[in-house]
């Protein structure tokens, strides 16, 4: 199955996803560069370094502007547990 620059491939052990060189180039990445892949429920993040931290940085800046400390945000993200 092919959808917008990605191809799903079945293999014996698990599913894999292949992303075309063209899709990487459109996203601003060179097909040869080393990238980090991180997954959270519902999302696969790909970036040069720590894509999850990069993706949540604008949100953390909003919390900071509201006077909410990073440790409070982290506690909320863990379900209210400290």
N, C-alpha and C positions, 0 to 999 in steps of 0.2 A: 504494500500500500504506500502511495506517495502523496504527500500533502505539503505544499508550500515550502519547498527546499529541504524537506526532511523525508527520510525513508525508514519505515519500520522493518526490521528483519527478524524473523524467527530464528532461533538457534536452539539446540538441544537443552541447554541449561537455563537460559532466561532470555527475555527480550532485550534487544539493543536498538538504539536509535542512531542513525547516521545523518549527519548534517552536511549538506553540500558545501564545497569551497566557496561557491557563489553566495550562499547564505551568510557564511562567516565574513566575507568581504563586505557585504551590505551592512553588516553589524559593526564594521570597522576593525575586524580581526584579520590577521594574516593566517592562512591555513597552516603555516609552519610554526607559529608561535605557541609556546606552552600556555595552557589555560587551566583554570581551576573550575571544577564542576561541583556544585553543591545542590542538594535536593532537600526540600521541605515539603510537607504535604500539599500536593496540588501544583508545585512549581519546581522547575529545574532551572538553576541559575548558572550561567557560564560567564567567567570574567578573567581578567589578567591576574587578580589577586583578591581573595576573600569577597566573592560577589555578594554574599549575604550581608556582610557589614556595609559594603558599598550601597546596596539596595535600601538598607534601612537608615542610612545616614540622614537623608532629608527629614524623615520622621523623628529621629532623635533630636534634630535641630529644633523642630517644633516643640517637642517636650521641654527642651532646654529653655526656649523662649517663654514657655508657660511656667517655668520655675520647678519643673518636675525633674528630680535627680535621676541619673542613669540607673542607680541601684533600685529605685522604685519601679522604673520601667521594666527592668529585668525580673523583679519579683512578680509583677503583674503578668509578664509573659510566661512565667513558670506556673501560673494559676493561682497567684496570690501567696504562694509559699516563699518564705525568705530562706 
